[in-house]
């Protein structure tokens, strides 16, 4: 099969013919219909993730059609499925109590296991997968990937966002735009923060109540002014020290910070603990979403409760993935790129 392979960090992915994946007994092989290009992939591509090495095939935001099913598989050939990026084992205490996104035995395609920057991908533990709604295009489904599901879990299970609250979103990439659209659906008022004016304008067009350009001054101070004292919830969607501190500092007393952005480098940061202490803030980490929450989220999208199509900016070929990753070294345009042509 054709795949995009990591050979050198910060260099174009190598488009190669590699061996087709073997079907796991507990899962399936999917013919990949679409795969999102995610900033988490960028961290691997630049050498910032220990499980991305020479020979890795990245890609963890995917959907496709079953072409082979294992003896213990739940699904059958021909099923159209979408997968969470964290594949919980199903047997451990975390999985048994509904928090499969914290499973210590989880498999994450693209990070330690072959991913979906390829024509086919093996998916073990197929109990994590769910049927793709007939009305949903593969490109949109892959664009949901980790960004929409992670944002939904962050807003609901971690932050418990309530109607009327102010939610500040730091970063308007995939996670940020997802957080904006979903928080608005929940009835919140949303402030977006970025350094790219085009992305702020785009966010305002999608319903953001206010926008702050962090390059033009103190973002936290501006948010406190707009909200008359601070946001109740703040979503950090970049994973860097500057936005983490802005997220903490923009909150009102008893506010909730949710850290979604994959921390850059070694993950160590200097954080304004005085702000956390003095305002008695809650500080949440979050990663992914338990697989059991997928059907309800997909149903909401299918019913039209929230329109996530503005997130999908462009469909690209497999050979274009390198350019998408390289672009993440600087300011990027609004929206998400999704690979839908695995021969191009």
Backbone torsions as a table, in degrees:
resi	resn	phi	psi	omega
1	UNK	NA	163.6	179.5
2	UNK	-91.8	134.5	-178.1
3	UNK	-147.6	156.5	175.2
4	UNK	-100.8	117.1	-169.4
5	UNK	-114.1	136.5	173.8
6	UNK	-74.6	123.1	175.5
7	UNK	-117.6	-41.3	176.3
8	UNK	-136.6	135.8	177.4
9	UNK	-62.7	142.2	178.4
10	UNK	68.6	8.8	177.3
11	UNK	-113.4	158.7	-179.7
12	UNK	-53.9	141.0	174.2
13	UNK	-62.4	143.8	-179.7
14	UNK	-88.5	120.7	178.4
15	UNK	-84.6	113.4	-171.6
16	UNK	-133.0	160.6	167.1
17	UNK	-90.9	118.1	-179.1
18	UNK	-122.2	167.6	-178.7
19	UNK	-66.1	136.7	175.4
20	UNK	-60.1	147.7	-178.7
21	UNK	-70.1	147.5	173.1
22	UNK	-81.9	146.6	-177.9
23	UNK	-81.5	124.5	176.4
24	UNK	-71.7	147.6	-178.5
25	UNK	-64.1	-29.2	-178.1
26	UNK	-95.8	13.8	-174.2
27	UNK	-156.4	-153.5	-171.9
28	UNK	-138.7	167.4	166.3
29	UNK	-110.0	128.2	177.7
30	UNK	-103.5	138.9	162.1
31	UNK	-81.3	116.4	-170.9
32	UNK	-72.0	125.5	176.7
33	UNK	-91.7	-34.0	-178.8
34	UNK	-161.0	149.5	177.5
35	UNK	-146.0	126.6	179.9
36	UNK	-73.5	151.8	173.9
37	UNK	-102.7	111.1	-167.6
38	UNK	-111.3	153.8	176.9
39	UNK	-63.6	-26.3	173.6
40	UNK	-61.6	-37.0	174.8
41	UNK	-62.3	-38.5	178.4
42	UNK	-58.9	-43.4	179.0
43	UNK	-59.6	-38.2	176.6
44	UNK	-70.0	-39.6	-177.2
45	UNK	-64.7	-31.7	179.7
46	UNK	-89.9	1.3	178.3
47	UNK	92.9	16.6	-175.8
48	UNK	-94.8	6.9	178.4
49	UNK	-128.5	125.5	-174.0
50	UNK	-64.0	-19.4	-177.6
51	UNK	-94.9	-0.3	174.4
52	UNK	-101.2	115.9	-174.1
53	UNK	-135.0	178.0	174.9
54	UNK	-56.3	122.8	-178.7
55	UNK	101.3	-7.4	179.8
56	UNK	-68.5	144.4	168.7
57	UNK	-112.5	114.0	-177.9
58	UNK	-84.9	-177.0	178.5
59	UNK	113.9	104.0	-176.3
60	UNK	-125.8	5.0	179.3
61	UNK	-117.0	89.2	-167.2
62	UNK	-141.4	162.5	170.2
63	UNK	-148.3	163.5	-178.3
64	UNK	178.2	-169.8	-175.9
65	UNK	-114.4	135.5	-180.0
66	UNK	-67.4	126.0	175.7
67	UNK	-113.2	-13.0	176.6
68	UNK	-154.7	139.2	-178.8
69	UNK	-126.7	137.9	179.3
70	UNK	-76.7	169.3	-175.8
71	UNK	-61.7	-32.2	-178.7
72	UNK	-103.1	14.1	-175.4
73	UNK	-72.0	149.1	176.9
74	UNK	-82.8	-32.8	-173.7
75	UNK	-102.5	170.9	-175.8
76	UNK	-128.5	165.4	179.3
77	UNK	-56.1	132.7	179.6
78	UNK	101.3	-16.9	178.7
79	UNK	-68.1	135.9	175.1
80	UNK	-95.8	121.7	-170.0
81	UNK	-132.5	156.1	172.3
82	UNK	-124.6	145.6	-173.6
83	UNK	-121.6	140.9	166.4
84	UNK	-70.3	156.8	-177.9
85	UNK	-79.3	-15.9	175.2
86	UNK	-104.9	113.9	-177.5
87	UNK	-99.7	95.7	-178.2
88	UNK	-70.0	148.2	-175.2
89	UNK	-68.0	-29.0	178.9
90	UNK	93.2	-13.3	-173.9
91	UNK	-113.0	-20.7	-174.4
92	UNK	-77.5	167.5	179.0
93	UNK	-56.3	-38.7	179.6
94	UNK	-61.8	-47.5	179.7
95	UNK	-65.8	-40.2	-177.6
96	UNK	-69.4	-20.2	179.2
97	UNK	-105.4	15.0	171.8
98	UNK	87.0	11.0	179.8
99	UNK	-117.4	54.5	-176.7
100	UNK	-61.5	-19.9	177.7
101	UNK	-71.3	-5.7	176.0
102	UNK	-111.0	8.9	-177.9
103	UNK	-59.0	125.5	-178.8
104	UNK	-75.6	-15.7	178.0
105	UNK	-102.2	11.1	-176.0
106	UNK	-62.5	151.1	173.1
107	UNK	-109.4	134.8	178.6
108	UNK	-121.1	102.1	177.6
109	UNK	-54.8	136.6	-178.3
110	UNK	95.7	-19.6	-179.3
111	UNK	-132.0	82.0	-177.9
112	UNK	100.1	-14.1	175.1
113	UNK	-138.3	149.1	-178.6
114	UNK	-57.2	134.2	-177.8
115	UNK	-101.4	-161.1	-167.5
116	UNK	-107.3	18.7	165.4
117	UNK	-79.1	57.9	-173.0
118	UNK	-163.4	166.3	-179.5
119	UNK	-69.9	-29.9	-178.6
120	UNK	-136.4	151.9	176.3
121	UNK	-142.3	137.1	175.3
122	UNK	-85.9	135.6	-179.0
123	UNK	-125.0	100.6	173.8
124	UNK	-75.4	170.1	178.9
125	UNK	52.3	56.0	-171.8
126	UNK	-71.8	-0.8	173.0
127	UNK	-65.3	-15.2	176.9
128	UNK	-75.6	-23.6	-174.3
129	UNK	-77.8	156.6	176.3
130	UNK	-136.4	157.7	-179.8
131	UNK	-66.6	139.3	176.5
132	UNK	-83.6	123.5	179.5
133	UNK	-55.8	140.6	-177.0
134	UNK	-59.3	-32.6	-176.0
135	UNK	-81.7	-5.9	-175.9
136	UNK	-100.0	126.9	-179.6
137	UNK	-71.3	148.1	177.2
138	UNK	-57.9	-36.0	-179.4
139	UNK	-62.5	-44.8	178.9
140	UNK	-67.4	-41.1	-179.7
141	UNK	-59.9	-45.0	178.5
142	UNK	-67.3	-33.8	177.4
143	UNK	-64.8	-24.3	175.2
144	UNK	-67.4	-44.6	173.6
145	UNK	28.5	-133.2	179.4
146	UNK	-83.2	-20.5	-171.8
147	UNK	-71.3	-50.6	-178.0
148	UNK	-69.9	-44.9	-178.2
149	UNK	-64.9	-42.7	178.5
150	UNK	-64.1	-41.8	178.9
151	UNK	-63.7	-41.2	-179.5
152	UNK	-63.8	-44.4	178.7
153	UNK	-64.8	-39.9	179.3
154	UNK	-62.5	-43.0	-176.4
155	UNK	-74.1	-36.4	-172.7
156	UNK	-94.9	-61.0	-175.4
157	UNK	-75.8	-35.5	-176.4
158	UNK	-88.7	-56.3	-174.6
159	UNK	-87.6	-20.5	-177.5
160	UNK	51.4	53.8	-178.4
161	UNK	-62.7	135.7	-179.7
162	UNK	-118.2	152.8	-179.7
163	UNK	-55.9	137.2	177.8
164	UNK	91.7	-14.3	179.8
165	UNK	-75.4	154.6	171.9
166	UNK	-88.1	129.5	176.1
167	UNK	-119.6	121.7	175.1
168	UNK	-97.2	133.5	-178.6
169	UNK	-120.1	115.5	-176.1
170	UNK	-98.7	103.9	-175.8
171	UNK	107.0	127.7	-176.5
172	UNK	-116.9	39.2	168.9
173	UNK	-79.2	-152.0	-177.1
174	UNK	-60.9	-46.8	178.6
175	UNK	-64.0	-44.0	-177.2
176	UNK	-63.3	-46.9	178.9
177	UNK	-64.9	-39.6	176.9
178	UNK	-60.2	-45.4	-179.9
179	UNK	-61.6	-41.4	177.3
180	UNK	-58.6	-54.7	-174.5
181	UNK	-64.0	-41.3	-177.9
182	UNK	-74.3	-38.0	177.4
183	UNK	-64.3	-38.2	176.5
184	UNK	-63.8	-39.1	178.1
185	UNK	-62.0	-32.5	179.7
186	UNK	-79.3	-4.5	177.3
187	UNK	93.4	11.2	-179.9
188	UNK	-83.8	162.4	170.0
189	UNK	-99.5	135.0	-168.0
190	UNK	-124.2	132.6	170.9
191	UNK	-111.5	129.3	177.3
192	UNK	-105.7	146.9	-178.8
193	UNK	-129.0	133.0	176.8
194	UNK	-160.6	178.7	174.9
195	UNK	-114.5	1.7	-179.9
196	UNK	-108.5	112.7	-175.0
197	UNK	-60.2	-36.9	179.3
198	UNK	-59.9	-39.3	-179.3
199	UNK	-72.3	-34.2	176.5
200	UNK	-67.5	-41.9	177.1
201	UNK	-61.1	-42.5	178.7
202	UNK	-61.4	-43.7	-179.8
203	UNK	-64.0	-39.3	177.1
204	UNK	-62.6	-37.5	179.4
205	UNK	-67.7	-20.7	179.7
206	UNK	-94.5	3.3	173.3
207	UNK	115.3	2.5	176.8
208	UNK	-59.3	140.8	-178.6
209	UNK	-80.5	-25.2	178.6
210	UNK	-158.9	158.8	179.8
211	UNK	-136.9	141.4	-179.3
212	UNK	-128.2	125.7	175.4
213	UNK	-90.0	109.9	-175.6
214	UNK	-67.6	-15.9	178.4
215	UNK	-77.8	-11.2	-175.0
216	UNK	-103.0	8.2	180.0
217	UNK	152.9	-164.3	-176.9
218	UNK	-79.4	105.9	-175.0
219	UNK	-64.8	-42.1	-178.4
220	UNK	-62.6	-42.6	178.9
221	UNK	-63.1	-41.7	-180.0
222	UNK	-64.3	-39.4	178.6
223	UNK	-65.1	-41.5	178.6
224	UNK	-62.9	-33.8	176.7
225	UNK	-67.8	-47.4	-177.4
226	UNK	-61.9	-38.3	-174.4
227	UNK	-94.6	2.3	-178.4
228	UNK	57.4	46.9	174.8
229	UNK	135.5	-13.7	177.6
230	UNK	128.5	155.2	178.1
231	UNK	-77.5	153.7	175.2
232	UNK	-80.8	-31.2	-178.5
233	UNK	-134.2	140.5	175.3
234	UNK	-133.7	130.4	-179.0
235	UNK	-106.3	121.1	176.0
236	UNK	-97.0	116.7	-170.7
237	UNK	-119.2	20.3	179.7
238	UNK	-121.5	-38.2	179.1
239	UNK	88.9	25.5	178.6
240	UNK	-120.7	162.5	-173.5
241	UNK	-62.9	-42.7	-175.6
242	UNK	-61.6	-46.0	-178.5
243	UNK	-74.4	-29.8	176.6
244	UNK	-63.8	-45.3	178.7
245	UNK	-68.5	-37.7	176.2
246	UNK	-62.8	-38.0	179.2
247	UNK	-64.3	-44.6	178.7
248	UNK	-66.1	-44.8	-172.9
249	UNK	-73.7	-19.4	-178.6
250	UNK	-84.1	-6.9	-173.1
251	UNK	-80.7	150.2	170.8
252	UNK	-77.4	167.4	174.6
253	UNK	-53.8	135.5	-177.8
254	UNK	67.6	20.4	177.8
255	UNK	-72.1	168.8	-177.0
256	UNK	-123.3	117.0	173.8
257	UNK	-93.6	131.3	175.8
258	UNK	-119.6	119.1	-177.1
259	UNK	-93.9	108.7	-177.5
260	UNK	-106.3	-36.2	-175.4
261	UNK	-64.3	131.6	176.6
262	UNK	-61.2	118.6	-177.0
263	UNK	-60.3	136.9	-178.3
264	UNK	-77.0	156.2	174.4
265	UNK	58.8	-132.2	-179.1
266	UNK	-82.0	-1.3	176.4
267	UNK	83.6	-4.2	-178.8
268	UNK	-81.6	135.9	-179.8
269	UNK	-140.1	155.9	167.9
270	UNK	-95.4	115.9	-174.3
271	UNK	-112.1	143.3	179.0
272	UNK	-73.0	84.0	-178.8
273	UNK	-69.3	-24.6	178.1
274	UNK	-63.0	-38.0	178.1
275	UNK	-65.9	-41.7	178.5
276	UNK	-63.2	-44.4	-177.9
277	UNK	-68.2	-51.2	-171.5
278	UNK	-70.3	-33.1	179.3
279	UNK	-95.1	2.6	177.9
280	UNK	53.0	51.6	-176.1
281	UNK	-80.4	155.1	168.5
282	UNK	-97.9	136.9	-177.6
283	UNK	-123.7	111.6	-176.2
284	UNK	-110.9	137.3	165.0
285	UNK	-98.3	153.7	177.7
286	UNK	-154.7	149.3	-179.8
287	UNK	-154.0	117.8	176.5
288	UNK	71.6	-163.1	-178.8
289	UNK	-152.6	138.4	177.3
290	UNK	-57.6	142.3	-173.8
291	UNK	-63.3	-27.7	-177.1
292	UNK	-66.5	-16.7	-179.4
293	UNK	-84.6	-10.5	-177.1
294	UNK	-60.2	-50.0	-175.5
295	UNK	-56.0	-43.6	-179.5
296	UNK	-64.9	-41.7	178.7
297	UNK	-63.9	-44.9	178.4
298	UNK	-62.3	-37.8	178.5
299	UNK	-64.5	-40.2	178.2
300	UNK	-62.3	-41.2	179.2
301	UNK	-67.3	-43.2	-178.9
302	UNK	-63.8	-36.1	179.3
303	UNK	-73.6	-15.9	-178.1
304	UNK	90.0	16.0	177.9
305	UNK	-63.0	-30.0	176.4
306	UNK	-144.5	138.3	-179.8
307	UNK	-102.2	109.4	-178.7
308	UNK	-101.3	5.2	-179.2
309	UNK	-61.8	-29.0	177.9
310	UNK	-62.7	-16.3	179.3
311	UNK	-72.0	-27.6	-175.8
312	UNK	-84.0	106.1	-174.7
313	UNK	-90.1	-39.3	-174.3
314	UNK	-161.1	148.3	172.8
315	UNK	-104.0	133.4	-173.8
316	UNK	-130.0	169.4	175.1
317	UNK	-89.3	163.9	-179.5
318	UNK	-56.8	-38.8	-178.4
319	UNK	-72.0	-10.9	178.3
320	UNK	-89.5	-6.0	-176.7
321	UNK	-60.4	-36.9	-178.9
322	UNK	-61.6	-42.0	179.8
323	UNK	-64.8	-37.6	178.0
324	UNK	-64.7	-42.4	178.4
325	UNK	-66.5	-43.0	-179.3
326	UNK	-62.0	-36.3	-179.2
327	UNK	-63.9	-24.3	-178.7
328	UNK	-71.9	-5.3	175.1
329	UNK	-72.9	-14.8	178.4
330	UNK	-134.9	-170.7	177.0
331	UNK	-59.7	134.2	-177.9
332	UNK	-112.7	154.2	177.4
333	UNK	-71.1	167.0	-179.7
334	UNK	-63.8	152.6	171.1
335	UNK	92.1	172.4	-172.4
336	UNK	-113.9	142.4	173.5
337	UNK	-95.9	139.5	179.6
338	UNK	-129.7	130.9	175.8
339	UNK	-78.4	122.1	177.1
340	UNK	-126.0	-10.1	179.4
341	UNK	-116.5	105.6	-176.0
342	UNK	-93.7	4.0	173.8
343	UNK	-108.6	-7.8	-177.7
344	UNK	-96.8	NA	NA
